[in-house]
């Protein structure tokens, strides 16, 4: 499948389920805690540093954002979770919106679960991984911000991720794709894109 990544655009920020796009095109979902690098991943994959708005302040993505890629598929950026400074009402609202997309009214094709490699899986990450494992939605883990670690810590943290119980079968064998990624260095850019294409093309 040929995709012109330059032909990409922001479509809509959906604040309610009625605004979710459901036109039959594949939807690649980005999930992760606030400030894990979802917007940066979109910009890196599509070689467009200004498409998805990034911020040094976490918690800015408060709606479900849809980006069209060459009119072939969508990137769907879910609200980041785990942002401590949000009020209880805000957390409930954003959690409800994500739940509505994943469980009721959305059309997820494939989920990229982003985990900060330096931090490792948080409690919220583990809840999401547990849910993904029990769902029928295919998914992979993108280990972000690899450039923030030295070689030894990078390898240790990657090994810890690969052997995490939620990413392994009952025999301790890793069963989920884990891709090291750095928006700064471009590491993992083509690997993530190839994985996306394989899922939307059925290869």
C-alpha positions in Angstrom: 0.0 0.0 0.0 1.4 3.4 -1.1 0.8 6.2 1.4 1.8 9.8 0.8 2.6 10.9 4.3 3.0 14.5 3.2 -0.7 14.5 2.4 -1.8 14.6 6.0 -4.1 17.0 7.9 -5.8 17.6 11.2 -9.5 16.9 10.9 -11.4 17.3 14.1 -11.1 17.5 17.9 -14.1 15.4 19.2 -15.4 16.4 22.6 -18.4 14.1 22.5 -18.9 10.6 21.0 -21.3 12.1 18.4 -18.3 13.8 16.8 -16.2 10.6 16.4 -15.4 9.8 12.7 -16.9 6.6 11.5 -16.4 6.5 7.7 -15.0 3.0 7.5 -11.3 4.0 7.1 -8.8 2.4 9.4 -8.1 4.2 12.7 -4.7 3.9 14.3 -5.1 4.9 18.0 -2.5 6.5 20.1 -2.8 5.8 23.9 -0.6 6.8 26.7 -0.1 9.0 29.7 0.2 12.8 29.5 3.5 14.0 28.0 4.5 10.5 26.8 5.0 11.9 23.3 1.9 11.0 21.3 1.8 14.3 19.3 5.6 14.0 18.7 5.1 10.5 17.3 2.5 11.7 14.9 4.7 14.6 13.7 7.7 12.3 13.4 5.9 9.5 11.5 4.4 12.0 9.1 7.6 14.2 8.8 5.5 17.3 9.8 6.7 19.0 12.9 3.6 21.3 13.1 0.7 18.9 12.4 0.0 17.8 15.9 0.4 20.4 18.6 3.0 19.5 21.2 3.5 21.2 24.6 6.0 21.0 27.4 3.0 21.1 29.8 1.3 17.8 30.1 -2.4 17.3 30.0 -3.1 19.5 26.9 -4.9 16.9 24.9 -8.3 16.9 26.4 -10.3 15.7 23.4 -10.1 12.8 20.8 -8.1 14.3 17.9 -8.4 12.8 14.4 -5.7 13.3 11.7 -6.2 12.1 8.2 -3.2 10.4 6.5 -3.4 10.5 2.7 -7.2 9.9 2.9 -6.3 6.3 3.6 -6.4 6.1 7.4 -6.6 8.2 10.6 -4.4 8.7 13.5 -6.6 9.0 16.6 -4.9 10.7 19.5 -6.7 9.9 22.8 -6.6 12.2 25.8 -3.4 11.5 27.9 -4.1 9.9 31.3 -2.4 10.2 34.7 -2.1 14.0 34.8 -2.3 14.7 38.5 -3.2 18.4 38.3 -6.5 17.7 36.6 -9.6 18.0 38.8 -11.7 15.0 39.6 -14.4 16.1 37.3 -11.9 16.6 34.4 -10.4 13.1 34.9 -13.9 11.6 34.9 -14.8 13.5 31.7 -11.7 12.6 29.8 -11.8 9.0 31.1 -15.4 8.7 29.9 -14.5 10.1 26.5 -11.7 7.5 26.1 -14.0 4.8 27.3 -16.7 5.8 24.8 -14.3 5.7 22.0 -12.7 2.4 22.8 -15.7 0.5 24.1 -18.8 1.9 22.4 -18.7 4.5 19.7 -15.2 4.5 18.2 -13.7 2.4 15.4 -10.2 1.4 16.5 -8.3 -0.7 14.1 -4.9 -0.9 15.8 -3.6 0.7 19.1 -0.2 2.0 19.7 0.3 2.0 23.4 3.1 4.5 24.3 5.2 4.0 27.3 8.0 6.3 28.5 11.0 4.0 28.5 12.8 6.0 31.2 9.7 5.9 33.5 8.5 2.4 32.6 4.9 1.2 32.8 2.9 3.3 35.3 -0.2 1.9 37.1 -2.4 3.6 34.5 -0.3 2.1 31.7 -0.7 -1.4 33.3 -4.5 -0.9 33.4 -4.5 0.0 29.8 -2.3 -3.0 28.8 -4.6 -5.3 30.8 -7.6 -3.9 29.0 -5.9 -4.3 25.6 -4.9 -7.9 26.3 -8.6 -8.7 27.0 -9.9 -6.8 24.0 -10.1 -8.0 20.4 -8.1 -5.0 19.2 -4.6 -5.6 18.0 -1.9 -3.5 19.6 1.8 -2.8 20.0 3.9 -0.9 22.5 6.0 2.0 21.5 8.8 2.7 24.0 9.3 6.5 23.7 12.1 8.9 24.6 14.9 6.4 24.2 17.3 9.3 23.7 16.8 10.2 27.4 18.7 7.1 28.5 22.3 5.9 28.3 23.0 2.6 26.6 23.0 0.5 29.7 19.8 2.0 31.2 18.2 1.7 27.7 18.9 -2.0 27.4 17.9 -2.7 31.0 14.6 -0.9 30.7 13.9 -2.5 27.4 14.5 -5.9 28.8 12.3 -5.1 31.8 9.5 -4.1 29.3 9.9 -7.2 27.2 9.6 -9.4 30.3 6.7 -7.5 31.9 3.9 -10.0 32.8 1.3 -8.1 30.9 3.4 -8.4 27.7 4.2 -12.0 28.0 2.4 -15.3 27.8 2.1 -17.8 30.7 5.6 -19.1 29.8 7.1 -15.7 30.2 7.6 -15.3 26.4 7.1 -11.8 25.0 4.0 -11.8 22.7 3.6 -8.0 22.0 5.6 -6.0 19.5 7.8 -3.4 21.4 9.4 -0.7 19.3 12.0 1.7 20.8 11.2 5.2 19.6 12.8 8.6 19.7 11.2 11.6 18.0 14.4 13.5 18.5 16.6 11.0 16.6 13.9 9.4 14.4 14.6 6.0 15.9 11.8 3.6 15.3 10.0 5.9 12.8 9.9 3.5 9.9 9.4 0.4 12.1 6.2 2.0 13.6 5.0 3.0 10.1 5.6 -0.4 8.7 3.6 -2.0 11.5 0.8 0.4 10.8 0.7 -0.4 7.1 0.8 -4.2 7.9 -2.4 -3.8 10.0 -4.4 -1.6 7.7 -3.5 -3.6 4.5 -4.1 -6.9 6.1 -0.6 -8.2 5.4 
